[in-house]
Amino acid sequence: MLLLHDLEGYDGAPCALAMGVFDGMHIGHRRLILSAVRKARSDGLKSVVLTYDRHPMEVFDPGHAPSMLMTNEEKIASIEKTGADVLIMLHFDMELASVLAEEYLAEICAHLHPAYIAVGFNHTFGLGGKGNAKLLIRDQKKYGYTALILDKVEYGNECVSSTRIRRLLSEGKAEEAFKLMHED
């Protein structure tokens, strides 16, 4: 897997793109990335994962930022296990956070040429989190990609999320948290 730290380093080959923070790489994250990897393989594209080097809350509100469930090295290793061809880990700072969602999407499409963009149902991007599944669906014809929106993944009748995993760990339920990160 090729690791890049900017969009400009990508060679421009058409791809199936998975976007997200991917904090903890739980079973929902893996399903999302694997959906892009499978589309890429079936359509003869590269599979690309776009993520960040920190949780956005570390920039917006450091005092209330959640603790990370994995180091960047662990996250990279976990993403590599999905079979993705390229991982782009952007440095998340106020400059990136201030980009309008429409501009961010235009930049992604200009550099990565996605045939597919896969995100979770609750993924947001761009200034104020204005970029979301609705925007991706709205602009798919404009940029020539198909939006793949992953519905919530449930385990034990509750949505799998990094927040849930953190709560389980704080409650001393490490075994249940482990299942959310490693079973599928």
ZAGU-411695 format. One record per residue (C-alpha): residue number from 1; residue in one letter; z negated, x negated, y. Coordinates in nm, 4 decimals, always signed. Last residue first. Example, Ala and Ser with C-alpha at 12.3 -4.5 7.8 and 13.67 -1.06 7.14 Angstrom:
ZAGU-411695
<2 s <-0.7140 -1.3670 -0.1060>>,
<1 a <-0.7800 -1.2300 -0.4500>>,
***
This chain:
ZAGU-411695
<184 d <-1.1282 +1.7289 -0.8990>>,
<183 e <-1.4506 +1.5375 -0.9210>>,
<182 h <-1.5362 +1.2266 -0.7191>>,
<181 m <-1.6452 +1.3103 -0.3655>>,
<180 l <-1.7730 +1.6606 -0.4230>>,
<179 k <-1.9303 +1.5514 -0.7518>>,
<178 f <-2.1155 +1.2671 -0.5753>>,
<177 a <-2.2674 +1.5141 -0.3299>>,
<176 e <-2.4010 +1.7164 -0.6243>>,
<175 e <-2.5551 +1.4036 -0.7777>>,
<174 a <-2.6946 +1.2879 -0.4425>>,
<173 k <-2.8969 +1.6033 -0.3851>>,
<172 g <-3.1761 +1.4382 -0.1839>>,
<171 e <-3.1636 +1.7002 +0.0917>>,
<170 s <-3.0165 +1.4454 +0.3362>>,
<169 l <-2.7488 +1.3654 +0.0758>>,
<168 l <-2.6639 +1.7336 +0.0361>>,
<167 r <-2.6374 +1.7752 +0.4134>>,
<166 r <-2.4090 +1.4711 +0.4424>>,
<165 i <-2.1859 +1.6119 +0.1661>>,
<164 r <-2.1720 +1.9497 +0.3385>>,
<163 t <-2.0685 +1.7850 +0.6659>>,
<162 s <-1.8038 +1.5826 +0.4816>>,
<161 s <-1.6576 +1.9093 +0.3634>>,
<160 v <-1.6068 +2.1122 +0.0461>>,
<159 c <-1.6242 +2.4839 +0.1268>>,
<158 e <-1.8814 +2.6776 -0.0737>>,
<157 n <-1.8468 +2.8932 -0.3846>>,
<156 g <-1.9685 +2.6085 -0.6106>>,
<155 y <-1.6796 +2.3897 -0.5063>>,
<154 e <-1.4308 +2.5229 -0.2592>>,
<153 v <-1.1220 +2.3635 -0.1103>>,
<152 k <-1.0131 +2.5100 +0.2187>>,
<151 d <-0.6436 +2.5782 +0.2494>>,
<150 l <-0.4057 +2.2845 +0.2828>>,
<149 i <-0.1438 +2.3320 +0.5538>>,
<148 l <+0.1942 +2.1779 +0.4729>>,
<147 a <+0.4138 +2.1816 +0.7833>>,
<146 t <+0.7833 +2.1233 +0.7159>>,
<145 y <+0.9537 +1.8701 +0.9387>>,
<144 g <+1.2579 +1.8878 +1.1672>>,
<143 y <+1.0996 +1.8125 +1.5045>>,
<142 k <+1.1735 +2.1382 +1.6889>>,
<141 k <+1.1814 +2.3325 +1.3616>>,
<140 q <+0.8254 +2.2244 +1.2755>>,
<139 d <+0.6902 +2.2894 +1.6238>>,
<138 r <+0.5169 +2.6257 +1.5705>>,
<137 i <+0.3806 +2.5304 +1.2271>>,
<136 l <+0.2286 +2.2088 +1.3600>>,
<135 l <+0.0896 +2.3910 +1.6637>>,
<134 k <-0.0676 +2.6593 +1.4447>>,
<133 a <-0.2149 +2.3968 +1.2092>>,
<132 n <-0.3933 +2.2243 +1.4975>>,
<131 g <-0.3410 +2.0256 +1.8146>>,
<130 k <-0.5685 +2.1467 +2.0934>>,
<129 g <-0.8539 +1.9211 +1.9781>>,
<128 g <-0.9564 +1.8712 +2.3405>>,
<127 l <-0.6844 +1.6136 +2.3897>>,
<126 g <-0.4912 +1.5606 +2.0684>>,
<125 f <-0.5762 +1.6389 +1.7101>>,
<124 t <-0.7366 +1.9109 +1.5024>>,
<123 h <-0.7673 +1.9607 +1.1271>>,
<122 n <-0.9256 +2.2891 +1.0136>>,
<121 f <-0.6676 +2.4058 +0.7583>>,
<120 g <-0.6246 +2.0508 +0.6301>>,
<119 v <-0.3137 +1.8621 +0.7211>>,
<118 a <+0.0205 +1.7791 +0.5576>>,
<117 i <+0.3249 +1.6893 +0.7682>>,
<116 y <+0.6553 +1.6955 +0.5817>>,
<115 a <+0.9999 +1.5491 +0.6594>>,
<114 p <+0.8200 +1.3030 +0.8846>>,
<113 h <+1.0228 +1.0721 +1.1085>>,
<112 l <+0.7369 +0.8203 +1.1515>>,
<111 h <+0.7976 +0.6777 +1.4995>>,
<110 a <+0.9507 +0.9670 +1.6940>>,
<109 c <+0.7635 +1.2317 +1.4909>>,
<108 i <+0.4244 +1.0705 +1.5498>>,
<107 e <+0.4997 +1.0218 +1.9178>>,
<106 a <+0.6082 +1.3865 +1.9590>>,
<105 l <+0.2923 +1.5026 +1.7784>>,
<104 y <+0.0746 +1.2961 +2.0125>>,
<103 e <+0.2624 +1.4273 +2.3153>>,
<102 e <+0.2137 +1.7894 +2.2041>>,
<101 a <-0.1557 +1.7269 +2.1352>>,
<100 l <-0.2112 +1.5747 +2.4792>>,
<99 v <-0.3267 +1.2125 +2.4679>>,
<98 s <-0.6805 +1.1654 +2.6019>>,
<97 a <-0.8377 +1.0850 +2.2641>>,
<96 l <-0.5999 +0.7912 +2.2179>>,
<95 e <-0.7111 +0.6364 +2.5480>>,
<94 m <-1.0735 +0.7330 +2.4857>>,
<93 d <-1.0787 +0.5348 +2.1608>>,
<92 f <-0.9731 +0.5806 +1.7992>>,
<91 h <-0.8119 +0.2649 +1.6627>>,
<90 l <-0.5339 +0.3904 +1.4376>>,
<89 m <-0.5374 +0.3423 +1.0620>>,
<88 i <-0.1802 +0.3798 +0.9354>>,
<87 l <-0.1762 +0.3763 +0.5567>>,
<86 v <+0.1586 +0.3300 +0.3829>>,
<85 d <+0.2858 +0.3862 +0.0288>>,
<84 a <+0.0236 +0.6379 -0.0820>>,
<83 g <-0.0639 +0.6115 -0.4520>>,
<82 t <-0.3859 +0.8105 -0.4253>>,
<81 k <-0.5844 +0.4975 -0.5223>>,
<80 e <-0.4803 +0.3360 -0.1912>>,
<79 i <-0.6635 +0.6108 -0.0058>>,
<78 s <-0.9866 +0.5194 -0.1849>>,
<77 a <-0.9427 +0.1476 -0.1154>>,
<76 i <-0.8732 +0.2126 +0.2540>>,
<75 k <-1.1775 +0.4400 +0.2789>>,
<74 e <-1.3969 +0.1798 +0.1107>>,
<73 e <-1.2793 -0.0867 +0.3562>>,
<72 n <-1.3279 +0.1514 +0.6477>>,
<71 t <-1.6876 +0.1999 +0.5360>>,
<70 m <-1.7664 +0.5271 +0.3676>>,
<69 l <-1.9848 +0.8324 +0.4340>>,
<68 m <-1.9900 +0.7717 +0.8073>>,
<67 s <-2.2963 +0.8927 +0.9911>>,
<66 p <-2.2207 +1.1899 +1.2076>>,
<65 a <-2.1787 +1.1349 +1.5805>>,
<64 h <-2.4445 +1.3080 +1.7896>>,
<63 g <-2.5541 +1.0172 +2.0090>>,
<62 p <-2.2001 +0.8794 +2.0147>>,
<61 d <-2.0592 +1.1930 +2.1806>>,
<60 f <-1.6859 +1.1679 +2.2440>>,
<59 v <-1.6138 +0.8201 +2.1057>>,
<58 e <-1.8323 +0.8213 +1.7940>>,
<57 m <-1.7407 +1.1915 +1.7653>>,
<56 p <-1.3849 +1.0853 +1.6817>>,
<55 h <-1.5074 +0.9344 +1.3520>>,
<54 r <-1.3980 +0.5749 +1.3314>>,
<53 d <-1.0992 +0.3640 +1.2236>>,
<52 y <-0.8639 +0.6591 +1.2335>>,
<51 t <-0.6167 +0.8261 +0.9963>>,
<50 l <-0.2461 +0.8601 +0.9228>>,
<49 v <-0.1400 +0.8556 +0.5567>>,
<48 v <+0.2250 +0.7873 +0.4761>>,
<47 s <+0.4236 +0.8654 +0.1632>>,
<46 k <+0.7757 +0.7235 +0.1701>>,
<45 l <+1.0559 +0.9599 +0.0793>>,
<44 g <+1.2655 +1.0186 -0.2336>>,
<43 d <+1.2153 +1.3965 -0.2284>>,
<42 s <+0.9970 +1.4342 -0.5393>>,
<41 r <+0.8038 +1.1147 -0.4666>>,
<40 a <+0.7388 +1.2027 -0.1036>>,
<39 k <+0.6373 +1.5581 -0.1874>>,
<38 r <+0.3938 +1.4251 -0.4508>>,
<37 v <+0.2418 +1.1726 -0.2073>>,
<36 a <+0.2069 +1.4413 +0.0606>>,
<35 s <+0.0245 +1.6797 -0.1752>>,
<34 l <-0.1800 +1.3826 -0.3009>>,
<33 i <-0.3080 +1.3214 +0.0519>>,
<32 l <-0.4284 +1.6802 +0.0847>>,
<31 r <-0.5766 +1.6948 -0.2641>>,
<30 r <-0.7586 +1.3663 -0.1991>>,
<29 h <-0.9051 +1.4967 +0.1264>>,
<28 g <-1.0245 +1.8148 -0.0446>>,
<27 i <-1.1862 +1.6127 -0.3244>>,
<26 h <-1.3858 +1.4007 -0.0796>>,
<25 m <-1.2488 +1.0936 +0.0987>>,
<24 g <-1.5769 +1.0252 +0.2818>>,
<23 d <-1.4394 +1.0709 +0.6298>>,
<22 f <-1.0701 +1.1463 +0.5905>>,
<21 v <-1.0073 +1.1690 +0.9668>>,
<20 g <-0.6824 +1.3489 +0.8945>>,
<19 m <-0.3048 +1.3343 +0.8689>>,
<18 a <-0.0863 +1.3311 +0.5564>>,
<17 l <+0.2782 +1.2412 +0.6164>>,
<16 a <+0.5766 +1.2820 +0.3856>>,
<15 c <+0.8227 +1.0257 +0.5067>>,
<14 p <+1.1607 +0.9404 +0.6559>>,
<13 a <+1.1931 +0.5629 +0.7052>>,
<12 g <+1.0935 +0.4563 +1.0567>>,
<11 d <+0.9817 +0.1031 +0.9685>>,
<10 y <+0.6188 +0.1621 +1.0713>>,
<9 g <+0.4709 -0.1048 +1.2982>>,
<8 e <+0.5185 +0.1099 +1.6088>>,
<7 l <+0.2752 +0.3718 +1.4829>>,
<6 d <-0.0190 +0.1345 +1.5082>>,
<5 h <-0.2816 -0.0250 +1.2838>>,
<4 l <-0.0782 -0.0733 +0.9671>>,
<3 l <-0.1803 -0.1131 +0.6025>>,
<2 l <+0.0980 -0.1304 +0.3407>>,
<1 m <+0.0000 +0.0000 +0.0000>>,
***
